[in-house]
Amino acid sequence: MAHFPYTHLFLTSSIAVVIAGEHIQTLDVRTGSLISTTVGRDGSNAGPIRAAAIDSDGRHLVTVGDDKQLKVWRLDGLELFNQRELPKRPTALGFTKNGDAILAADKFGDIFSYPLEYVPPTAPIEDKSALYSSHENPSGGRLILGHVSLLNAFVLSDDEKYIITADRDEHVRVSWYPQGYTIESYCLGHTQFVSAIHIPCFAPDVLISGGGDPVLKVWDWLGGRFERDIPISDAVEPYIRVKPARKTPRRFGDQWDGRDDGKKGKKRRKGKGKSKGGADANEQPEPLSVIAAEEVEGLSVETQPDEDQKILAISCIKSRGRDVLFSAYGATALFSFTFPESNSAPHICALELEKPVLDFNVQDDGVIWICVDGGWSPTGHESDRPGNMVRLAKIDAGAKLFEITAQPPPLLTALNSTTLLPATQSELTALDLYGSLTALPKGRDSEHDPMDREAIEGHTVELSKKELGRLKTKKAVAKQQGNDDEEGRADVEMTNVSST
């Protein structure tokens, strides 16, 4: 029988919180006994939970799924505290240090702040900051900042005076918090998407960033100064076992009605008819590009990835002392190194687990709890001999990792037996555990590009002053970074809109 893997694992001094599919469970960390579960509750969630975070006191958990409902749970009894609708699907969630506010980054490049306590408004609330967001917010969230590209990760500085954000367009930005409209600096130098950032506890003035580049980059983030590269590709690539899903080439404008006849398609209006699969038409795909294929050479057809090509995409970076640990999407190992005191390249250690790593949690004593996709197999089918969903490891001197197999604690035994939840093949497919391998690299997935606009009858679109300002900002950043392709694309889009 197939089971859900755990996509998120949080540990406090007394309880463990695990998320599997749409369900949440809490366990006693000492005995492994199940404390609370959402299994069997009506309407607890709708579809897999995509993002989650826990506050520093271990009192509240926040989750969001494909239904875009931001849900706050009291961990004591796993009680649903409140919920509210978000404007777009978040890519990352987090709490402020005091736990009074929740931060949500979304695929349109915005970060909103929401109070922990939520009282539904009885009348529309006028928020001047909403004029600068890329979309309306039905729950009155406060806009902190906006990027011109999909936001992948964010982190608050230890004093919470700054917020550092990373996007799909290779940018790392340092802004004031909560006055995110004031930009302190940029950390520019990545040539691929940035999907993970981390401020190590031993060096609060240092930022480690990674994504699709063959290196992790180290920055003095406040001044935006590059410090050094840490090469990782040679150590990581041998363990990347999951390949990106193949995408079907399609013309711009044809993606909404499924045609492939060379004619420019029109977007189906919201609320009109049903989708091909019978789903409600109110949930339409996000708008893609409106530039006619014949107008912009090289942008007309989505590139098909080579089925043998490996995609390097860093999923998480954490630290304990001077030891840094990181994982990569689709990689069957966890990686570590000791942060170098000089410019010499550190040795990258790898712990082979033979199953893709989904999440990990580092404890103060050096014990590491690792969530893996235990049902994965190299053939792409459900493994006939599924492995454990949680593995235990430890990091010793020199950042060397080794797995703990003798005398497993009761919590580990419970996570790999009594708390496993059965899943159908369709439910496992819906998890889309490795969708980032397709979505993060440019040209592999056009689900949404914040610079693309809705189609109109001609070949041009009309943008607001705010949107035009975003294009100019993108061009300026690209010019500063020396990215001729991005600068040229911004020029093309500005030319098209200026003629309306």
C-alpha positions in Angstrom: 0.0 0.0 0.0 1.3 3.5 -0.9 1.6 6.2 1.7 2.0 9.9 1.8 5.5 11.2 2.4 6.0 13.9 4.9 6.6 17.2 3.1 7.1 19.3 6.3 8.5 18.4 9.7 8.7 20.8 12.7 10.1 19.9 16.1 9.6 21.8 19.4 10.8 20.8 22.9 7.6 18.7 23.4 5.8 18.0 20.2 6.6 17.1 16.6 4.4 18.5 13.7 4.3 16.6 10.4 2.4 17.4 7.3 1.5 14.7 4.8 -0.7 15.6 1.8 -3.6 17.7 3.2 -3.3 16.4 6.7 -1.4 17.6 9.9 -0.4 15.4 12.8 1.2 16.3 16.2 3.1 13.7 18.2 4.8 13.6 21.6 8.6 13.9 20.9 9.5 11.6 23.8 7.0 8.7 23.3 6.0 9.1 19.7 2.3 9.0 20.7 -0.2 10.6 18.4 -1.6 13.7 20.1 -3.8 15.3 17.4 -4.6 14.9 13.8 -6.8 16.5 11.1 -7.6 13.2 9.5 -11.3 12.7 9.6 -12.2 16.3 10.0 -14.6 17.8 7.5 -13.1 20.5 5.4 -9.8 20.6 7.2 -8.0 21.2 4.0 -8.6 21.1 0.3 -5.7 19.5 -1.5 -2.1 19.2 -0.5 -0.5 21.7 1.8 2.1 23.7 -0.2 3.7 25.9 2.4 3.8 25.9 6.2 5.6 27.7 9.1 5.7 27.5 12.8 6.3 30.4 15.3 9.3 30.5 17.5 7.3 29.6 20.6 5.8 26.5 19.1 2.3 27.7 19.7 0.9 28.3 16.2 1.3 26.7 12.8 0.3 28.4 9.6 -0.5 26.5 6.4 -1.8 27.1 2.9 -2.8 24.8 0.0 -4.1 25.1 -3.5 -7.3 26.6 -2.2 -5.3 29.7 -1.1 -6.8 29.6 2.4 -4.3 30.8 4.9 -5.0 28.7 8.0 -3.7 29.3 11.5 -3.7 26.4 13.9 -3.2 26.3 17.6 -0.8 23.4 18.1 -2.3 22.7 21.5 -5.1 20.4 20.3 -4.4 21.2 16.7 -7.4 23.6 16.7 -8.1 25.8 13.7 -7.7 29.3 15.1 -8.7 31.3 12.0 -8.5 31.3 8.2 -8.6 33.8 5.5 -8.3 33.9 1.7 -5.1 35.0 0.0 -5.0 36.7 -3.4 -2.5 34.3 -4.9 -0.9 31.0 -4.0 2.0 31.7 -1.7 5.5 30.4 -2.4 6.8 30.8 1.2 5.4 31.6 4.7 7.0 32.8 7.9 6.3 34.4 11.3 7.9 37.5 12.8 9.9 36.8 15.9 7.1 37.7 18.4 4.6 35.6 16.4 2.2 38.5 16.0 2.4 38.7 12.2 2.5 36.2 9.3 4.4 37.0 6.1 3.4 35.4 2.8 5.4 35.6 -0.4 3.5 34.8 -3.6 4.2 33.9 -7.2 3.4 37.4 -8.4 6.4 38.8 -6.5 4.6 40.4 -3.6 5.0 39.9 0.2 2.0 40.7 2.4 1.9 40.8 6.2 -1.2 39.5 8.0 -1.9 39.8 11.8 -2.1 36.6 13.7 -5.5 37.6 15.0 -8.0 37.9 12.2 -11.4 39.6 12.3 -13.1 39.5 8.9 -13.8 43.1 7.8 -17.5 44.2 7.7 -16.7 46.8 5.1 -14.0 47.3 2.5 -10.8 48.7 4.0 -8.9 51.4 2.0 -5.3 50.6 1.9 -3.1 53.0 0.0 -0.3 50.3 -0.3 -2.7 48.2 -2.4 -2.3 50.6 -5.2 1.3 49.2 -5.7 0.5 45.5 -5.4 0.1 43.3 -8.4 -3.3 42.1 -7.3 -6.2 42.8 -4.9 -6.0 41.3 -1.4 -9.4 39.9 -0.2 -8.2 39.7 3.4 -6.7 43.1 3.9 -3.1 42.1 4.0 -0.5 44.8 4.3 1.8 45.0 1.3 5.4 44.9 2.4 7.2 44.8 -1.0 7.0 43.6 -4.5 9.4 42.1 -7.1 8.9 41.9 -10.8 9.3 38.1 -10.8 8.2 35.1 -8.9 9.4 35.2 -5.2 11.0 32.0 -4.1 12.3 32.7 -0.6 12.6 35.4 2.1 14.3 35.8 5.5 14.1 38.5 8.1 17.3 39.8 9.7 17.8 38.9 13.4 16.8 42.4 14.5 13.9 42.4 12.0 14.9 45.7 10.6 15.5 44.2 7.1 13.9 41.6 4.9 15.9 39.8 2.3 14.1 38.4 -0.7 15.1 36.1 -3.6 13.3 35.6 -7.0 13.3 33.6 -10.2 15.1 36.4 -12.1 18.4 35.9 -10.2 17.9 38.8 -7.8 18.6 39.0 -4.1 17.2 42.2 -2.6 17.6 43.8 0.8 14.8 46.0 1.9 13.8 47.8 5.1 11.2 46.0 7.2 8.4 46.8 7.4 9.0 49.7 5.0 9.8 47.4 2.2 9.5 50.2 -0.4 12.9 51.3 0.8 15.7 49.2 -0.8 18.9 49.0 1.1 21.0 47.0 -1.4 21.0 44.3 -4.0 23.2 41.1 -3.9 23.7 40.7 -7.7 25.8 38.0 -9.3 23.6 34.9 -9.7 23.1 33.8 -13.3 20.2 31.4 -12.5 17.1 31.5 -10.3 17.7 31.9 -6.5 15.5 29.4 -4.6 17.1 29.3 -1.1 18.7 31.9 1.2 20.0 31.7 4.8 21.5 33.9 7.5 23.7 31.7 9.7 23.4 32.2 13.4 27.2 32.5 13.8 27.4 35.3 11.4 24.3 37.6 11.3 25.9 39.9 8.7 26.4 37.0 6.2 23.9 35.7 3.7 24.3 32.3 1.9 22.2 32.0 -1.3 21.7 29.2 -3.8 19.5 28.1 -6.6 20.3 27.0 -10.1 24.0 28.1 -10.1 26.8 25.5 -9.6 27.9 27.5 -6.5 26.5 28.8 -3.3 27.2 32.5 -2.9 28.3 34.3 0.3 27.4 37.9 0.8 27.8 40.8 3.2 24.1 41.4 2.7 23.7 44.8 4.2 26.2 46.4 1.9 25.3 44.1 -1.0 29.0 43.0 -1.3 29.9 39.6 -2.8 32.3 37.7 -0.5 33.0 34.3 -2.2 31.6 31.3 -4.1 31.3 27.8 -2.6 31.4 25.3 -5.5 28.8 22.5 -5.0 27.9 21.1 -8.4 30.5 18.4 -8.5 29.3 17.1 -5.1 25.6 17.4 -5.8 25.0 16.4 -9.4 25.8 12.7 -8.9 22.9 12.5 -6.5 20.3 14.3 -8.6 18.1 11.3 -9.5 14.7 13.0 -10.4 14.5 14.6 -13.8 12.1 17.4 -14.7 8.8 16.5 -16.3 8.6 17.1 -20.1 6.5 19.9 -21.3 4.6 20.2 -24.6 5.7 23.0 -26.8 2.9 25.6 -27.3 2.4 28.9 -29.0 1.8 32.1 -27.0 -1.9 32.7 -26.9 -2.9 29.1 -27.5 -2.4 27.9 -24.0 -5.9 28.7 -22.8 -8.1 26.8 -25.3 -5.8 23.9 -26.1 -5.6 24.7 -29.8 -2.5 24.1 -31.9 -3.6 25.5 -35.2 -1.3 28.4 -35.4 -3.9 31.0 -34.6 -3.7 33.2 -31.6 -6.0 31.9 -28.9 -8.1 34.1 -26.6 -8.3 33.6 -22.9 -11.5 32.0 -21.7 -13.4 34.5 -19.6 -13.7 33.8 -15.9 -16.9 31.9 -15.0 -17.8 30.9 -18.6 -18.1 27.2 -19.2 -16.2 24.2 -17.9 -12.6 23.1 -18.4 -11.8 20.0 -20.4 -11.4 18.0 -17.3 -14.7 19.1 -15.8 -13.2 21.4 -13.2 -14.9 24.6 -12.2 -14.0 27.3 -14.8 -13.7 29.9 -12.0 -10.2 28.5 -11.3 -8.5 29.5 -14.6 -4.7 29.3 -15.3 -2.8 32.5 -14.6 -2.4 34.7 -17.6 0.7 34.0 -19.6 2.2 36.0 -22.5 0.4 38.4 -24.8 3.3 39.1 -27.2 2.5 37.6 -30.5 4.8 34.7 -31.4 5.7 36.2 -34.8 6.7 39.5 -33.1 9.3 38.3 -30.7 11.8 35.7 -32.1 12.8 33.1 -29.6 9.9 33.5 -27.3 7.2 31.8 -29.2 7.7 28.2 -28.2 8.3 26.8 -24.8 11.6 24.8 -24.7 11.3 21.1 -24.1 13.9 20.0 -21.5 16.2 17.1 -22.4 14.9 14.1 -20.6 18.5 13.2 -19.7 19.4 16.6 -18.4 19.8 17.2 -14.6 18.5 20.3 -13.0 20.4 21.7 -10.0 17.9 23.5 -7.7 18.8 24.1 -4.1 15.7 23.7 -1.9 16.9 24.5 1.6 19.9 25.9 3.5 20.3 25.6 7.3 23.2 25.8 9.8 24.3 24.6 13.2 27.3 26.3 14.6 29.7 26.8 11.7 28.3 23.8 9.9 26.1 24.5 6.9 23.6 21.9 5.6 21.6 22.1 2.3 19.4 20.0 0.1 18.4 20.0 -3.6 15.2 19.2 -5.3 15.2 15.6 -6.6 18.6 14.7 -4.9 18.9 11.6 -2.8 21.5 13.0 -0.4 21.8 15.6 2.2 24.9 17.9 2.0 27.1 19.7 4.5 30.3 21.7 4.9 32.1 23.7 7.5 31.8 27.4 6.7 35.3 28.5 5.6 37.2 31.2 7.4 39.3 31.9 4.3 38.6 32.0 0.6 39.5 28.3 0.2 36.8 26.0 -1.0 35.4 23.8 1.7 34.9 20.0 1.3 31.3 19.1 0.6 30.1 16.0 2.5 27.2 14.0 1.2 25.0 11.5 3.1 23.4 9.1 0.5 19.9 8.2 1.5 18.8 6.6 -1.8 15.5 8.5 -1.7 14.9 12.1 -2.6 15.1 14.5 0.4 12.0 16.6 0.9 12.7 18.4 4.2 15.1 18.3 7.1 15.3 19.7 10.7 18.6 20.3 12.5 18.6 20.0 16.3 21.0 21.8 18.7 22.6 18.4 19.6 23.6 17.8 16.0 20.8 15.3 15.3 19.1 15.8 11.9 15.6 14.6 11.1 15.3 14.0 7.4 12.0 13.6 5.5 12.4 11.5 2.3 10.1 10.3 -0.5 10.2 6.7 0.7 7.9 5.5 -2.1 10.1 6.9 -4.9 11.8 4.5 -7.3 14.2 5.2 -10.2 11.7 3.7 -12.7 9.2 6.4 -11.9 6.7 3.9 -10.5 5.8 3.3 -6.9 8.5 1.3 -5.3 7.8 -2.3 -4.6 9.8 -2.0 -1.4 9.1 1.5 -0.1 11.6 2.8 2.4 11.2 4.7 5.6 9.7 8.2 5.2 11.9 9.7 8.0 15.6 9.1 8.5 17.9 10.1 11.4 21.4 11.4 11.0 24.0 13.3 12.9 26.7 15.8 12.0 30.1 15.5 13.7 33.4 17.4 13.6 34.4 18.4 10.1 30.7 18.6 9.1 30.7 14.8 8.3 27.2 13.3 8.2 26.4 9.7 9.2 23.0 8.0 9.6 21.8 6.7 12.9 20.2 3.3 12.6 20.8 1.6 16.0 18.2 2.0 18.7 15.8 4.4 16.9 13.9 6.7 19.2 10.1 6.1 19.7 9.2 9.2 17.6 11.2 7.9 14.6 9.5 4.5 14.9 6.0 6.1 15.0 6.7 8.3 12.0 7.7 5.3 9.9 4.7 3.1 11.0 1.7 4.2 13.0 1.3 7.7 11.7 1.7 6.9 8.0 -1.3 7.8 6.0 -2.5 5.7 2.9 -2.6 7.5 -0.4 -3.8 6.7 -3.9 -1.7 7.1 -7.0 -3.7 10.2 -8.0 -3.2 11.7 -4.6 0.6 11.1 -4.8 0.6 12.7 -8.3 -1.2 15.7 -7.0 1.6 16.4 -4.5 3.8 17.5 -7.4 6.8 17.0 -5.2 9.3 17.9 -7.9 7.4 20.6 -9.8 10.1 23.1 -8.9 12.5 21.3 -11.3 10.3 22.5 -14.1 8.9 25.7 -12.7 12.1 27.4 -11.5 14.3 27.3 -14.7 13.2 29.9 -17.2 11.6 28.5 -20.4 10.6 25.2 -18.7 7.2 26.3 -17.3 5.2 29.3 -18.3 2.5 28.9 -15.6 3.0 32.5 -14.8 5.5 35.2 -15.6 4.7 38.5 -13.8 6.0 40.4 -16.8 3.4 38.8 -19.1 0.0 40.5 -19.5 -3.5 39.5 -20.6 -4.3 39.4 -24.3 -6.3 42.0 -26.2 -7.4 42.1 -29.8 -4.2 43.5 -31.2 -0.6 42.7 -30.6 0.0 45.2 -27.8 -1.2 45.8 -24.3 -1.9 48.9 -22.2 -0.2 49.0 -18.8 -0.8 51.2 -15.8 1.9 53.6 -14.6 2.7 51.2 -11.8 3.1 48.3 -14.2 5.2 50.4 -16.6 7.3 51.4 -13.6 7.9 47.7 -12.9 9.2 47.2 -16.4 11.6 50.1 -16.0 12.8 48.7 -12.7 13.4 45.3 -14.3 15.4 47.0 -17.1 17.5 49.0 -14.6 18.3 46.0 -12.5 19.2 43.9 -15.6 21.5 46.7 -16.8 23.2 46.9 -13.4 23.7 43.1 -13.4 24.8 43.1 -17.0 22.0 40.8 -18.2 21.6 41.8 -21.8 18.8 39.2 -22.4 16.6 40.5 -19.6 17.2 44.1 -20.5 16.3 43.4 -24.1 13.2 41.6 -23.1 12.1 44.6 -21.0 12.8 46.9 -24.0 10.6 44.7 -26.2 7.7 44.8 -23.7 8.0 48.6 -23.2 8.0 49.1 -26.9 4.9 47.1 -27.3 3.0 48.9 -24.6 4.2 52.3 -25.5 2.5 52.0 -28.9 -1.0 51.7 -27.4 
